[in-house]
Amino acid sequence: MLNIALAQINPTVGDLVGNTRKILDFTAQAQKAGAGLVVFPELAICGYPPEDLLLKKHFVADNIKALDALAKKVHGINVIVGFVDSDAGARIYNAAAIISEGKVQNVYYKQELPNYGVFDEKRYFSVGNNPGVVTINDVKIGINICEDIWVDDAVYRAQAKEGAQVLINISSSPYHAGKIKERQKLLLRRACETQKYLVYVNAVGGQDELVFDGGSMAVFPSGV
């Protein structure tokens, strides 16, 4: 059995210290409540959308250092949290880290990068291709990020076929009129389509011109 806590937090863009402190605080709350896993929104370490901060190498490096410092303080619980990762070729990725026992155990890179409306992710991020399936407390989990769940037959389908029992989507999905009902309809459809449990965590709060409206939820394979 795996108890999952959904940490629907309000990160601040660029506030690596404050965001990390908030993540640790909510991790402690989740642990005290008996959760074996706590899940945070997309890019929770650096805040969303970081936009041209991502063009500053020191900012990306500092966000990775913040993640590593956070990981060292995590024991007795698993954490999934969004951050920006970088490879040796200087490409950067919209990433999800899986943390436990003092270190980053695994990383997933977002595969579907939105580039419409308020989104401009292809300007900054490279496309990932790693499977994102991990085992936590004997439960097989498929981790994906925001747009990955919106695109038909995307990575979530491959994760379900690979045997993931639970699909976890971390998001920073901004508000527009009717968006909560739109999300609910989509997530119910994905749970029924894959016959998997689906956990969705979104951010809250305002960043410049965007408002994030939460709406985090867990959906049963039956569509409830």
C-alpha positions in Angstrom: 0.0 0.0 0.0 1.1 3.5 -0.7 -0.4 6.6 0.8 0.1 9.6 -1.5 -0.1 13.3 -0.4 -0.8 16.0 -3.0 1.1 19.2 -2.1 -0.8 21.9 -4.0 1.6 24.7 -3.3 2.2 28.3 -4.5 5.9 28.5 -5.6 7.4 31.9 -6.5 9.3 32.2 -9.8 13.0 32.6 -9.0 12.8 32.1 -5.2 14.8 28.9 -5.0 15.4 29.3 -1.2 11.7 30.1 -0.4 10.4 27.4 -2.7 12.8 24.7 -1.3 11.8 25.8 2.3 8.1 25.4 1.4 8.7 22.0 -0.2 10.5 20.8 2.9 7.7 22.1 5.1 5.0 20.3 3.1 7.1 17.2 3.0 7.2 17.2 6.8 3.4 17.7 7.0 2.9 14.8 4.6 5.2 12.5 6.5 3.5 13.4 9.8 0.2 12.5 8.2 1.5 9.0 7.3 2.2 9.5 3.5 4.8 7.3 1.8 4.9 9.7 -1.1 4.3 13.4 -1.5 3.9 15.0 -4.9 4.6 18.6 -5.8 3.8 20.7 -9.0 5.7 21.1 -12.2 8.9 23.2 -11.8 8.1 23.7 -8.1 11.8 24.3 -7.3 12.2 27.3 -9.6 8.5 28.4 -10.0 6.5 28.4 -13.3 7.0 30.0 -15.8 10.7 30.8 -15.3 10.9 32.1 -18.9 14.2 33.9 -19.7 15.7 33.0 -16.3 16.3 29.7 -18.1 18.8 31.4 -20.4 21.0 32.2 -17.4 23.3 29.2 -16.8 23.9 30.1 -13.2 20.1 30.1 -12.5 19.7 26.6 -13.9 22.8 25.5 -12.0 21.5 27.1 -8.8 18.1 25.3 -9.2 19.9 22.0 -9.4 22.0 22.8 -6.3 18.7 23.7 -4.5 17.3 20.3 -5.5 20.4 18.4 -4.3 20.3 20.3 -1.0 16.6 19.5 -0.6 17.3 15.8 -1.3 19.9 15.6 1.4 17.1 16.5 4.0 14.5 13.9 2.7 14.5 10.7 4.7 11.7 8.2 5.5 9.4 9.5 2.7 9.5 9.7 -1.1 9.1 13.0 -2.9 8.3 13.8 -6.6 9.1 17.5 -7.4 9.5 19.5 -10.6 12.8 21.3 -11.4 15.0 22.2 -14.4 17.7 19.7 -15.3 20.7 20.1 -17.6 22.9 17.7 -19.5 26.6 17.9 -20.5 25.5 19.2 -23.9 23.9 22.3 -22.2 20.4 21.2 -23.2 17.9 21.8 -20.4 14.8 19.8 -19.6 11.5 20.3 -17.7 12.0 17.6 -15.2 10.6 15.6 -12.3 12.9 14.3 -9.6 12.1 11.3 -7.5 13.8 11.8 -4.1 14.3 9.5 -1.1 16.8 8.6 1.5 18.9 11.7 1.0 19.4 11.7 -2.7 17.8 12.0 -6.1 16.9 8.4 -7.1 15.5 9.0 -10.6 14.6 11.8 -13.0 11.9 12.0 -15.7 12.0 14.6 -18.6 8.8 16.1 -20.1 8.1 14.8 -23.6 5.3 17.0 -24.8 6.3 20.7 -24.8 3.3 23.1 -25.2 4.0 26.0 -27.6 0.6 27.8 -27.9 -1.3 30.5 -26.1 0.6 31.4 -22.9 3.1 28.5 -23.3 6.5 28.9 -24.9 8.4 25.8 -23.7 10.0 24.8 -27.0 12.0 28.1 -26.8 13.8 26.8 -23.7 13.4 23.0 -23.2 14.6 19.9 -25.1 12.2 17.0 -25.5 12.8 14.0 -23.1 12.5 10.4 -24.1 13.0 8.4 -20.8 10.1 6.2 -19.8 9.4 7.7 -16.3 8.3 4.4 -14.7 9.6 3.8 -11.1 8.8 1.6 -8.2 8.0 3.2 -4.8 7.0 1.0 -1.9 6.3 -1.9 -4.3 3.9 0.2 -6.3 4.8 0.8 -10.0 4.3 4.5 -10.9 4.4 6.3 -14.2 5.5 9.9 -13.8 4.6 12.5 -16.4 4.4 16.3 -16.6 1.4 18.6 -17.5 1.1 18.4 -21.3 2.1 14.8 -21.3 -1.4 13.9 -20.1 -3.2 16.2 -22.6 -1.8 14.7 -25.8 -3.6 11.6 -27.0 -1.5 8.4 -26.9 1.5 10.2 -25.3 3.9 8.8 -22.7 1.1 8.0 -20.2 -0.1 5.2 -22.6 3.4 3.7 -22.8 3.7 3.9 -19.0 0.4 2.1 -18.5 1.5 -0.6 -21.0 4.7 -1.0 -19.1 2.8 -1.9 -16.0 2.4 1.3 -14.0 -0.4 0.9 -11.5 -0.6 4.6 -10.8 0.0 7.5 -13.2 1.1 10.7 -11.6 1.0 14.0 -13.5 2.6 17.1 -12.0 1.4 20.3 -13.5 1.5 24.1 -13.5 -1.7 24.6 -15.5 -3.0 28.1 -15.6 -6.7 29.1 -15.1 -9.2 30.1 -17.7 -12.9 30.0 -17.6 -14.2 26.4 -17.4 -10.6 25.0 -17.1 -11.4 22.9 -13.9 -14.2 21.1 -15.6 -12.1 20.6 -18.7 -9.3 19.1 -16.7 -11.7 16.8 -14.8 -13.2 15.5 -18.0 -9.8 14.8 -19.4 -8.4 13.1 -16.3 -11.5 10.9 -16.0 -11.1 9.9 -19.6 -7.4 9.1 -19.2 -8.1 6.9 -16.1 -10.8 5.0 -17.9 -8.8 4.7 -21.0 -5.7 3.2 -19.3 -7.6 1.5 -16.4 -5.1 3.0 -14.0 -5.3 5.2 -10.9 -4.4 8.7 -11.9 -3.0 11.4 -9.5 -2.9 15.0 -10.6 -1.2 17.8 -8.7 -1.4 21.5 -9.9 0.0 24.7 -8.5 -1.9 27.6 -7.1 -1.3 31.3 -6.9 -0.3 34.1 -9.4 2.8 34.6 -11.5 2.9 37.8 -13.5 0.0 37.5 -16.0 -0.9 33.9 -15.1 -3.2 32.5 -12.3 -2.9 28.9 -11.2 -6.1 27.4 -9.8 -5.1 24.1 -8.3 -7.8 21.5 -8.8 -5.5 18.6 -7.7 -7.3 15.3 -7.6 -7.0 11.5 -7.6 -9.1 9.5 -10.1 -10.0 5.8 -9.9 -9.8 3.5 -13.0 -13.7 3.5 -12.9 -13.7 7.2 -13.6 -14.6 8.3 -10.1 
